[in-house]
Amino acid sequence: MDPVLTFSHISKRYTRYVDRPRSFLDAFVSGLWNRRRGTSEEFWVLRDFSLSISRGEAVGVIGDNGAGKSTILKLGARIVEPTSGAVTLNGRVGALLEVGVGFHPDLSGRENVFLSGSMIGLGRHDMAARFDEIVDFSGVEKFIDMPVRHYSSGMLIRLGFSVATSIDPDVLLVDEVLSVGDMTFRQKCMDRIDGLRENGTAILYVSHNLGEVRSVCSRAVWLHEAEVRAHGLPDEVVREYTNYTLRQRGLAVHELGTVEGRGGRLGSGGLEITDCMLLDRGGQPARSWKGGQPMILRVDYRCQRALREVIFGVSVYTEDGIRVANPDSPVYHDLRKYGDLHYYQKRSGAEIDFLLAD
């Protein structure tokens, strides 16, 4: 499949000015007295960055502040041009890069919706057909005719995300701004992103929320000091980034496997775990829980032979690698190749139901 967005050996350089005149008067006085003008120095925010994203693919970009993540999005949205290299875009872009970006503060929310549409080539008739859905999703209908300068940051994000995702984008660029929204709206955004991806929209997603990157994205890129440090499956890229961060802080590193050892197994091979999935109370796949609610861990397994005593266990880690729980199942007796479902709820520590399925 041909890529929708391609970065080919992109490098981006900025200039940092030191002792730069802050006003015309400063510049005039400096020139009058032949003072040395402000000096400048160049620095690179990206070096030889290459990435291709196809339709229906979501790629996450992680890294410390200043690593070049937001610059990638601005390059993809054509807000800035690269110093070297080329950006190739095939289709329409929906972008949510900063709080309120693209909105005129003196215009109302309604006027900004139509202004945003005109900036990407959609006429008033096209935006009018989308308007009710945009306002309904954003939840700002009571304030839609108020100047957006009076909107809170959360309201701006709601309206901006609704506009960016309503234009049937071929590429959606999302920055860390979703962290401003409340939990309910963030979940709506994640569901909307999942729907767009299923319909063929390519997603480039920048976030410090490593859990979201793992759940939303099929690939991830770790940027470090303007260069790509790791690129691959989200779990493995997040692990490398997390372990590096922990080492920098002098903390213990929990090795959660390697790329080469992904799916590696220990033991005699009498039982093989074929799949694991986290479910909600109703038995549906879930990505978040409220405090105090039990989780259900479904473990699919295959016995190569009858086993007399088996224990299943799980370890729960925070995003920074701290283990918070490691509940175990009871001893299951006489597990066979084709058995029944087994349930167990652990009442001490973390509450996790183990659901074993053959």
C-alpha positions as CSV (number, residue, x, y, z in Angstrom):
1,M,0.0,0.0,0.0
2,D,1.3,3.4,-1.0
3,P,2.1,5.7,2.0
4,V,-0.1,8.7,2.7
5,L,2.6,10.7,4.6
6,T,6.4,10.3,4.0
7,F,9.3,12.0,5.7
8,S,12.5,11.4,3.6
9,H,15.8,12.2,5.4
10,I,14.3,15.3,7.1
11,S,16.6,17.6,9.0
12,K,15.4,20.9,10.6
13,R,17.7,23.6,12.0
14,Y,16.7,26.7,14.0
15,T,18.6,29.8,15.0
16,R,18.9,30.8,18.6
17,Y,19.7,34.5,19.2
18,V,21.7,35.6,22.2
19,D,21.4,39.3,23.5
20,R,19.1,40.1,20.7
21,P,17.6,43.7,20.8
22,R,14.2,43.5,22.4
23,S,12.9,46.8,20.8
24,F,13.6,49.3,18.1
25,L,15.1,51.6,20.7
26,D,17.5,48.9,21.8
27,A,18.6,48.4,18.2
28,F,19.0,52.1,17.6
29,V,21.1,52.7,20.7
30,S,23.3,49.7,19.9
31,G,23.9,51.0,16.4
32,L,24.4,54.6,17.6
33,W,27.2,53.5,20.0
34,N,28.6,50.8,17.7
35,R,27.8,48.1,20.3
36,R,28.2,44.5,19.3
37,R,24.9,43.2,17.9
38,G,23.3,40.2,19.4
39,T,25.0,36.9,18.5
40,S,23.3,33.8,17.3
41,E,23.9,30.1,17.2
42,E,22.3,27.3,15.2
43,F,20.8,24.1,16.7
44,W,19.2,21.1,15.1
45,V,15.8,19.8,16.3
46,L,15.8,16.9,13.8
47,R,18.5,15.0,12.0
48,D,18.0,12.7,9.1
49,F,14.5,11.6,10.1
50,S,12.7,9.2,7.8
51,L,9.2,7.7,8.3
52,S,6.4,6.4,6.1
53,I,2.8,6.0,7.2
54,S,0.2,4.1,5.2
55,R,-3.6,4.4,5.3
56,G,-5.2,2.9,8.4
57,E,-1.9,2.9,10.3
58,A,-1.3,4.7,13.6
59,V,2.3,5.7,14.5
60,G,3.2,7.2,17.9
61,V,6.1,9.4,18.6
62,I,7.6,9.6,22.1
63,G,10.6,11.2,23.8
64,D,11.6,13.9,26.2
65,N,10.6,17.5,25.8
66,G,12.7,19.2,23.1
67,A,13.4,16.0,21.3
68,G,11.7,17.2,18.1
69,K,8.3,15.5,18.3
70,S,6.1,18.6,17.7
71,T,8.4,19.7,14.9
72,I,7.6,16.5,13.1
73,L,3.9,17.3,13.3
74,K,4.5,20.9,12.1
75,L,6.5,19.6,9.2
76,G,3.7,17.1,8.3
77,A,1.1,19.9,8.5
78,R,3.3,22.2,6.3
79,I,3.5,24.8,9.0
80,V,7.3,24.8,8.7
81,E,9.6,23.7,6.0
82,P,12.5,21.3,6.5
83,T,16.1,22.5,6.2
84,S,16.9,19.4,4.1
85,G,14.9,16.4,3.0
86,A,11.3,16.2,1.7
87,V,7.8,15.7,3.1
88,T,5.4,14.0,0.8
89,L,1.6,14.2,1.5
90,N,-1.1,12.4,-0.4
91,G,-4.5,13.7,0.8
92,R,-6.1,16.0,3.3
93,V,-4.6,16.7,6.7
94,G,-6.5,17.2,10.0
95,A,-4.2,18.6,12.6
96,L,-4.5,19.4,16.3
97,L,-1.2,20.7,17.3
98,E,-1.6,23.4,20.0
99,V,-4.5,24.7,22.2
100,G,-6.5,27.1,20.0
101,V,-4.2,26.9,17.0
102,G,-6.0,28.1,13.9
103,F,-8.8,29.8,15.8
104,H,-9.2,33.6,15.7
105,P,-9.7,34.7,19.3
106,D,-12.2,37.5,18.4
107,L,-14.5,35.2,16.3
108,S,-17.1,33.0,17.8
109,G,-16.9,29.2,17.9
110,R,-19.4,29.0,15.0
111,E,-17.4,31.4,12.9
112,N,-14.1,29.6,13.6
113,V,-15.7,26.3,12.5
114,F,-16.4,27.7,9.1
115,L,-13.1,29.6,9.0
116,S,-11.3,26.3,9.7
117,G,-13.1,24.6,6.9
118,S,-12.3,27.4,4.4
119,M,-8.6,27.1,5.3
120,I,-8.5,23.5,4.1
121,G,-10.6,24.1,1.0
122,L,-14.1,23.2,2.3
123,G,-16.9,25.5,1.3
124,R,-19.6,26.9,3.6
125,H,-22.1,24.3,2.4
126,D,-19.7,21.4,3.2
127,M,-19.1,22.8,6.7
128,A,-22.8,23.5,7.3
129,A,-23.5,19.8,6.6
130,R,-21.0,18.9,9.3
131,F,-21.7,21.7,11.8
132,D,-24.3,20.0,14.0
133,E,-22.2,16.8,14.4
134,I,-19.1,19.0,15.2
135,V,-20.9,20.9,17.9
136,D,-22.6,17.8,19.3
137,F,-19.3,15.9,19.6
138,S,-17.5,18.9,21.2
139,G,-20.2,19.6,23.8
140,V,-19.8,23.4,23.6
141,E,-23.2,24.1,22.0
142,K,-24.1,26.6,24.8
143,F,-21.0,28.7,24.0
144,I,-20.8,28.2,20.2
145,D,-21.7,31.9,19.6
146,M,-19.3,33.2,22.2
147,P,-15.8,34.5,21.1
148,V,-13.3,31.7,21.6
149,R,-11.0,34.0,23.6
150,H,-13.4,33.3,26.5
151,Y,-13.2,29.5,26.1
152,S,-11.2,27.4,28.5
153,S,-8.3,25.4,27.2
154,G,-10.5,22.3,27.5
155,M,-13.3,23.8,25.4
156,L,-10.8,24.9,22.7
157,I,-9.5,21.3,22.5
158,R,-13.0,19.9,22.3
159,L,-13.9,22.2,19.4
160,G,-10.5,21.9,17.7
161,F,-10.5,18.1,17.8
162,S,-14.1,17.9,16.6
163,V,-13.3,20.1,13.6
164,A,-10.0,18.3,12.8
165,T,-11.7,14.8,12.8
166,S,-14.9,15.8,11.0
167,I,-13.3,16.8,7.7
168,D,-12.6,13.1,6.6
169,P,-8.8,13.5,6.9
170,D,-6.5,11.2,5.1
171,V,-3.9,12.0,7.8
172,L,-4.6,13.1,11.4
173,L,-1.8,14.8,13.3
174,V,-2.4,14.9,17.1
175,D,-0.1,16.5,19.6
176,E,0.0,16.2,23.4
177,V,-2.9,18.7,23.6
178,L,-5.4,15.9,24.4
179,S,-4.0,15.7,27.9
180,V,-5.9,19.0,28.6
181,G,-9.3,17.3,28.1
182,D,-11.2,15.5,30.8
183,M,-11.4,11.8,31.1
184,T,-14.7,11.4,29.4
185,F,-13.8,13.5,26.4
186,R,-10.4,11.8,26.1
187,Q,-12.1,8.4,25.9
188,K,-14.4,9.9,23.2
189,C,-11.3,11.0,21.3
190,M,-9.7,7.6,21.5
191,D,-12.8,6.0,20.2
192,R,-13.0,8.6,17.4
193,I,-9.3,7.9,16.5
194,D,-10.0,4.2,16.4
195,G,-12.9,4.7,14.1
196,L,-10.9,6.9,11.7
197,R,-8.1,4.4,11.6
198,E,-10.5,1.6,10.8
199,N,-11.8,3.8,7.9
200,G,-8.3,4.3,6.5
201,T,-7.1,7.5,8.1
202,A,-3.4,7.5,8.9
203,I,-2.6,8.7,12.4
204,L,0.6,10.4,13.6
205,Y,0.3,10.7,17.4
206,V,2.6,12.5,19.7
207,S,2.1,11.9,23.4
208,H,3.8,11.5,26.8
209,N,1.1,9.0,27.8
210,L,2.9,5.8,27.0
211,G,-0.2,3.7,27.8
212,E,-2.1,5.5,25.0
213,V,0.7,5.0,22.6
214,R,0.7,1.3,23.3
215,S,-3.0,0.9,22.9
216,V,-3.6,3.2,20.0
217,C,-0.6,2.8,17.8
218,S,0.7,-0.1,15.7
219,R,4.2,1.4,15.6
220,A,6.2,3.8,17.7
221,V,9.2,6.0,17.3
222,W,11.5,7.2,20.1
223,L,13.2,10.5,19.4
224,H,16.2,11.4,21.5
225,E,18.3,14.6,20.9
226,A,16.9,15.2,17.4
227,E,17.5,11.6,16.2
228,V,15.6,8.3,16.1
229,R,16.7,6.1,19.0
230,A,14.3,3.3,18.4
231,H,11.5,2.4,15.9
232,G,9.3,-0.7,16.0
233,L,6.5,-2.3,18.0
234,P,5.0,0.1,20.6
235,D,5.7,-2.2,23.6
236,E,9.3,-2.6,22.7
237,V,10.0,1.1,21.9
238,V,8.2,2.2,25.1
239,R,10.3,-0.4,27.1
240,E,13.5,1.0,25.7
241,Y,12.5,4.6,26.4
242,T,11.3,3.7,29.9
243,N,14.4,1.7,30.8
244,Y,16.6,4.6,29.5
245,T,14.7,7.1,31.6
246,L,15.0,4.9,34.7
247,R,18.7,4.5,34.2
248,Q,19.1,8.3,33.9
249,R,17.3,8.6,37.3
250,G,19.5,5.9,38.9
251,L,16.6,3.6,39.4
252,A,16.3,-0.2,38.9
253,V,15.4,-1.3,35.4
254,H,12.7,-3.9,34.9
255,E,13.6,-5.7,31.7
256,L,10.3,-6.7,30.1
257,G,11.8,-8.7,27.2
258,T,13.6,-7.8,24.1
259,V,12.8,-7.5,20.4
260,E,14.6,-10.7,19.7
261,G,13.1,-12.5,22.6
262,R,9.5,-11.3,22.1
263,G,7.2,-14.2,22.9
264,G,10.1,-16.2,24.3
265,R,9.1,-19.0,26.6
266,L,10.5,-20.7,29.7
267,G,9.9,-24.1,31.3
268,S,9.4,-27.6,30.0
269,G,6.8,-26.6,27.4
270,G,4.0,-28.7,28.8
271,L,1.7,-25.6,28.7
272,E,1.8,-22.9,26.1
273,I,0.1,-19.5,26.6
274,T,-1.4,-18.6,23.2
275,D,-3.0,-15.2,24.0
276,C,-3.8,-12.7,26.8
277,M,-6.5,-10.1,27.0
278,L,-7.8,-7.6,29.6
279,L,-11.6,-7.5,29.9
280,D,-14.1,-5.3,31.7
281,R,-16.8,-6.6,34.1
282,G,-19.0,-7.4,31.1
283,G,-16.4,-9.5,29.4
284,Q,-15.5,-6.9,26.7
285,P,-12.0,-5.7,25.8
286,A,-11.1,-2.6,27.8
287,R,-8.2,-0.2,28.1
288,S,-9.0,1.7,31.3
289,W,-10.6,1.1,34.7
290,K,-11.8,3.1,37.6
291,G,-10.2,2.8,41.0
292,G,-11.5,-0.2,43.0
293,Q,-12.8,-2.1,40.0
294,P,-11.5,-5.6,39.4
295,M,-9.9,-6.5,36.1
296,I,-10.4,-9.7,34.2
297,L,-7.4,-11.3,32.6
298,R,-8.3,-13.8,30.0
299,V,-5.5,-16.3,29.3
300,D,-5.8,-18.7,26.3
301,Y,-3.6,-21.7,26.7
302,R,-2.8,-25.1,25.2
303,C,-1.6,-28.1,27.1
304,Q,0.7,-30.4,25.4
305,R,0.0,-33.0,28.1
306,A,-2.1,-33.3,31.2
307,L,-0.7,-31.1,34.1
308,R,-1.4,-31.8,37.7
309,E,-0.6,-28.3,39.3
310,V,-0.5,-25.0,37.4
311,I,-0.4,-21.4,38.7
312,F,-1.0,-18.4,36.5
313,G,0.4,-15.0,37.6
314,V,0.5,-11.4,36.3
315,S,2.6,-8.4,37.2
316,V,1.2,-4.8,37.0
317,Y,3.7,-2.0,36.4
318,T,3.2,1.8,36.2
319,E,4.4,3.7,33.1
320,D,7.7,4.5,34.8
321,G,8.5,0.8,35.5
322,I,7.4,0.5,39.1
323,R,5.7,-2.8,40.0
324,V,2.4,-2.2,41.9
325,A,0.9,-5.7,42.0
326,N,1.7,-9.3,41.1
327,P,-1.4,-11.4,41.9
328,D,-1.3,-15.2,41.3
329,S,-4.1,-17.6,40.6
330,P,-4.8,-20.5,42.9
331,V,-3.3,-23.9,42.0
332,Y,-5.3,-25.4,39.2
333,H,-5.4,-29.2,39.2
334,D,-5.4,-31.5,36.3
335,L,-5.4,-29.1,33.4
336,R,-5.8,-30.9,30.2
337,K,-5.5,-30.1,26.5
338,Y,-9.3,-29.4,26.2
339,G,-10.8,-28.3,29.5
340,D,-13.4,-26.0,30.9
341,L,-13.2,-22.3,31.8
342,H,-11.8,-21.5,35.2
343,Y,-12.6,-18.4,37.2
344,Y,-10.7,-17.0,40.2
345,Q,-11.0,-13.6,41.9
346,K,-8.1,-12.5,44.1
347,R,-9.3,-10.3,47.0
348,S,-5.9,-9.2,48.4
349,G,-3.8,-6.6,46.7
350,A,-4.9,-5.9,43.2
351,E,-8.3,-7.5,42.3
352,I,-7.9,-9.5,39.1
353,D,-10.1,-12.2,37.9
354,F,-8.3,-15.0,36.0
355,L,-10.3,-16.4,33.2
356,L,-8.7,-19.4,31.6
357,A,-9.9,-20.5,28.2
358,D,-8.7,-23.5,26.3
